[in-house]
Amino acid sequence: MRRFITRIFEKHDPIMKRALMPAEARAWLRPDQGDASLYRPDPKVRDEFEPNQLPLKVSAVLMPIVERNNQYSVILTKRAEHLSSHSGQVSFPGGKSDEEDEHAMATALREAKEEINLPYENVDVIGAMEDYETVTGYNVSPVVGFVDPDFKVIPEKNEVDDVFEVPLDFILDPANHKIESLHWKGAERHYYVFPHDKYKIWGATAAMLVRFANLVNDHAKCAA
C-alpha cells in the first residue's frame, strides 16, 4: 500500500510542487475546491455566500499515515476545548504558516512537531493534495507523509486534548463517506462526516480525507 500511494503522489504532485509552494504565493491563489464548492452542490445556493477576500490566510496540515505490521492508520487530533476557533473538533496536526516557514511542507512538519511531538526525521513526505479553502478564509494545504511510529506522542496541552488513529481501510471505504447538513447563514450547508466511534470527524478534515480516499480508490480502479 505504501508503495502504491507513493506512486500516486509522484504523478499527483510531481517534484512535490504543491508541498513546496511558499505561503505568499498560495495566499493569492483561490483553490478550486473548499467548503462552499463541496458542500453546496447547487450553484444558486453557493452564490448566496460572499467569497472570502484575497489574500487568504495560509495554513498547512499533515496527513500522517502510520504503518504497523502492514496495517495502516491516519493520526488525528482533537483540538482543545478552550481554543477560540474550532474548539473540540477533530483535525490533522497543522496550523497557520509562520513567516519563517519556507513552504507548506515546512508548516505542516513544524506544527506536527509542536502539537504531537512528531520529529521531522520520522516523516517521509510524498507530496500534497490540492489546497482547500475553508469558509473561515483559510487556504489549507494537506501535506501527506508516511510516519515512522517510533516516537512518543506528547500532545501540546494548550492546543490538543487527544491524539488518536483511524484505520486507513475505514477511511478508504466509500460507505463511510457520509453527508450531513445544517442550516447556516440562511441556507442549508452540507458537509462530510465519518461515523467514527470515538469522535465526530466532520467538516474540512473529513472533506480532505474523502478527497484522499477518492484519489487512492480511483487509481486502484484504473490499476485493476
Backbone torsions as a table, in degrees:
resi	resn	phi	psi	omega
1	MET	NA	-42.2	-179.5
2	ARG	-60.7	-45.2	-179.7
3	ARG	-64.3	-38.8	-179.6
4	PHE	-64.0	-48.6	-179.6
5	ILE	-65.7	-37.1	178.1
6	THR	-62.1	-41.9	178.6
7	ARG	-64.7	-36.7	177.7
8	ILE	-59.2	-44.9	-177.1
9	PHE	-76.7	-20.6	172.7
10	GLU	-63.7	-29.5	176.8
11	LYS	-91.4	-37.0	-174.5
12	HIS	-75.3	-34.0	179.0
13	ASP	-133.8	70.6	-177.0
14	PRO	-56.4	136.4	-177.0
15	ILE	48.6	26.7	177.6
16	MET	52.1	43.5	-177.8
17	LYS	-61.2	-41.6	179.6
18	ARG	-69.6	-44.8	-177.4
19	ALA	-62.4	-29.3	-175.7
20	LEU	-102.2	13.6	-179.3
21	MET	-78.5	130.5	-179.4
22	PRO	-65.7	153.5	-178.8
23	ALA	-62.3	-39.6	-177.5
24	GLU	-58.6	-39.4	178.9
25	ALA	-70.8	-39.0	-176.5
26	ARG	-70.3	-26.1	-178.3
27	ALA	-62.5	-27.5	-176.3
28	TRP	-103.6	7.7	178.5
29	LEU	-109.1	116.8	179.2
30	ARG	-83.2	120.4	179.8
31	PRO	-62.1	150.4	178.0
32	ASP	-68.9	-27.8	-177.4
33	GLN	-126.9	156.8	-179.8
34	GLY	176.7	-164.9	-177.7
35	ASP	-55.4	-47.6	-175.6
36	ALA	-66.9	-46.6	-174.0
37	SER	-73.4	-33.1	-176.8
38	LEU	-84.0	-32.6	-170.1
39	TYR	-104.5	-5.9	175.7
40	ARG	-125.2	80.7	-172.7
41	PRO	-62.2	-23.8	179.9
42	ASP	-82.1	115.9	-179.0
43	PRO	-56.0	-33.4	-180.0
44	LYS	-63.5	-36.9	178.4
45	VAL	-71.5	-41.8	179.3
46	ARG	-59.1	-37.7	-176.8
47	ASP	-68.5	-14.5	179.8
48	GLU	-75.6	-12.9	-178.0
49	PHE	-104.2	132.3	178.2
50	GLU	-68.9	131.2	178.5
51	PRO	-69.3	153.7	174.8
52	ASN	-64.9	143.4	179.1
53	GLN	-79.7	140.9	173.7
54	LEU	-82.3	146.0	2.3
55	PRO	-78.2	148.7	176.7
56	LEU	-79.2	156.6	170.6
57	LYS	-74.1	137.9	-170.9
58	VAL	-109.4	133.3	177.5
59	SER	-145.8	172.4	177.2
60	ALA	-149.2	149.1	176.5
61	VAL	-127.6	157.4	175.7
62	LEU	-107.3	126.7	171.7
63	MET	-95.4	93.7	-173.0
64	PRO	-88.0	115.7	179.4
65	ILE	-100.1	121.0	-176.5
66	VAL	-105.9	137.2	177.6
67	GLU	-113.5	128.1	173.8
68	ARG	-137.8	116.4	178.1
69	ASN	53.0	46.1	178.3
70	ASN	65.9	14.3	173.8
71	GLN	-111.0	136.2	-174.6
72	TYR	-115.1	145.9	175.7
73	SER	-146.7	165.1	179.4
74	VAL	-114.1	131.1	178.8
75	ILE	-81.7	130.5	176.5
76	LEU	-130.1	160.9	177.9
77	THR	-122.8	157.1	170.4
78	LYS	-108.9	117.9	-176.7
79	ARG	-65.3	148.4	-178.8
80	ALA	-60.8	145.6	-175.9
81	GLU	-69.6	-23.2	-175.3
82	HIS	-87.1	-4.8	-177.7
83	LEU	-65.1	149.4	-176.3
84	SER	-74.5	-24.4	179.5
85	SER	-130.5	139.1	177.9
86	HIS	54.4	34.3	-178.9
87	SER	-62.6	137.6	177.2
88	GLY	75.7	-2.1	-177.8
89	GLN	-84.8	157.3	176.0
90	VAL	-82.8	136.8	-180.0
91	SER	-151.3	170.3	169.2
92	PHE	-80.4	158.8	167.8
93	PRO	-60.3	132.1	-178.9
94	GLY	163.0	179.2	-179.7
95	GLY	173.3	-166.5	-175.7
96	LYS	-70.3	142.8	179.4
97	SER	-70.9	134.5	174.5
98	ASP	-92.1	161.5	-178.5
99	GLU	-60.2	-33.3	-177.6
100	GLU	-80.1	-8.7	178.2
101	ASP	-73.7	122.9	-177.4
102	GLU	-73.1	-28.9	-174.9
103	HIS	-163.0	-179.0	-177.8
104	ALA	-60.7	-40.8	-179.7
105	MET	-60.9	-41.1	179.6
106	ALA	-62.3	-41.2	177.9
107	THR	-63.0	-48.2	-177.3
108	ALA	-61.4	-43.7	-178.9
109	LEU	-69.4	-41.2	178.8
110	ARG	-62.0	-46.2	-178.8
111	GLU	-64.9	-38.3	178.4
112	ALA	-65.0	-36.5	176.3
113	LYS	-65.6	-44.7	-177.5
114	GLU	-69.3	-38.7	-172.0
115	GLU	-84.9	-37.6	-175.4
116	ILE	-130.6	8.5	178.6
117	ASN	67.6	31.8	178.6
118	LEU	-84.1	113.4	-179.1
119	PRO	-66.6	145.2	178.5
120	TYR	-54.6	-42.9	-174.6
121	GLU	-69.0	-10.0	178.3
122	ASN	-89.7	0.1	-175.7
123	VAL	-116.8	125.6	174.1
124	ASP	-104.9	94.6	-178.0
125	VAL	-72.5	131.9	-178.5
126	ILE	-111.4	-5.4	179.2
127	GLY	144.7	-168.0	179.8
128	ALA	-140.5	152.9	172.4
129	MET	-83.8	177.2	178.2
130	GLU	-62.1	148.4	176.7
131	ASP	-61.2	156.0	-176.5
132	TYR	-128.7	127.5	-179.6
133	GLU	-97.4	122.7	179.3
134	THR	-88.8	161.7	179.7
135	VAL	-66.5	-18.6	179.4
136	THR	-87.7	5.7	173.0
137	GLY	91.0	19.8	177.5
138	TYR	-101.0	141.4	169.6
139	ASN	-101.6	108.8	-173.7
140	VAL	-104.2	128.2	176.9
141	SER	-102.1	115.0	178.9
142	PRO	-86.4	103.6	-179.5
143	VAL	-90.6	132.4	-174.7
144	VAL	-109.3	133.9	178.8
145	GLY	-152.2	150.8	174.2
146	PHE	-91.3	137.5	-171.0
147	VAL	-115.4	130.1	169.5
148	ASP	-73.4	118.4	-173.9
149	PRO	-74.1	1.0	-177.3
150	ASP	-80.2	67.8	174.4
151	PHE	-152.9	158.8	-179.3
152	LYS	-94.1	119.2	177.7
153	VAL	-71.9	121.2	176.6
154	ILE	-128.2	100.0	179.8
155	PRO	-64.5	138.0	174.2
156	GLU	-75.8	107.1	-166.8
157	LYS	-61.4	-24.0	179.3
158	ASN	-80.0	-12.1	-177.8
159	GLU	-124.2	-29.3	-170.3
160	VAL	-126.4	125.2	176.1
161	ASP	-87.8	-30.4	-176.6
162	ASP	-156.8	153.4	174.6
163	VAL	-126.8	129.1	-178.0
164	PHE	-145.5	171.8	-177.9
165	GLU	-125.6	148.2	177.5
166	VAL	-122.8	129.3	-179.4
167	PRO	-57.7	138.0	179.9
168	LEU	-62.5	-36.0	178.4
169	ASP	-59.5	-37.3	177.7
170	PHE	-63.8	-41.9	-179.5
171	ILE	-68.6	-38.5	-177.3
172	LEU	-74.4	-18.2	-176.5
173	ASP	-75.2	113.0	-179.3
174	PRO	-58.0	-23.8	179.4
175	ALA	-63.9	-19.0	-179.8
176	ASN	-95.3	3.5	179.5
177	HIS	-92.2	81.8	-176.8
178	LYS	-88.9	154.5	176.0
179	ILE	-123.2	129.0	174.8
180	GLU	-121.2	175.0	-179.8
181	SER	-147.1	160.3	173.0
182	LEU	-150.2	161.7	179.9
183	HIS	-89.0	122.8	-174.3
184	TRP	-145.0	125.4	179.6
185	LYS	51.6	46.1	173.4
186	GLY	80.7	7.5	-179.4
187	ALA	-148.3	164.3	178.7
188	GLU	-81.5	126.7	178.1
189	ARG	-109.0	129.5	177.9
190	HIS	-104.8	146.0	-178.6
191	TYR	-153.6	152.5	178.9
192	TYR	-77.8	147.6	177.1
193	VAL	-140.7	135.7	170.5
194	PHE	-101.0	127.2	-177.5
195	PRO	-76.9	63.4	-178.3
196	HIS	-79.2	146.1	-173.5
197	ASP	-79.3	-14.1	-176.8
198	LYS	-101.3	-52.4	-178.8
199	TYR	-134.6	156.5	176.0
200	LYS	-81.2	117.7	177.3
201	ILE	-99.9	113.4	-174.5
202	TRP	-150.2	178.6	176.2
203	GLY	70.9	-143.1	-175.1
204	ALA	-62.3	-38.6	179.4
205	THR	-61.9	-46.5	178.2
206	ALA	-63.5	-39.8	180.0
207	ALA	-62.3	-42.1	179.5
208	MET	-68.6	-34.2	175.1
209	LEU	-66.0	-40.1	177.9
210	VAL	-64.4	-42.1	179.1
211	ARG	-63.5	-40.6	176.6
212	PHE	-62.8	-45.6	-179.7
213	ALA	-61.7	-43.1	179.5
214	ASN	-63.0	-39.6	178.6
215	LEU	-61.3	-48.2	-179.3
216	VAL	-66.9	-45.2	-176.8
217	ASN	-66.3	-37.1	178.9
218	ASP	-64.3	-40.6	178.1
219	HIS	-69.2	-33.8	177.7
220	ALA	-65.6	-38.3	178.1
221	LYS	-65.5	-41.3	-179.7
222	CYS	-66.1	-32.3	-178.2
223	ALA	-81.4	-15.8	-177.2
224	ALA	-71.2	NA	NA
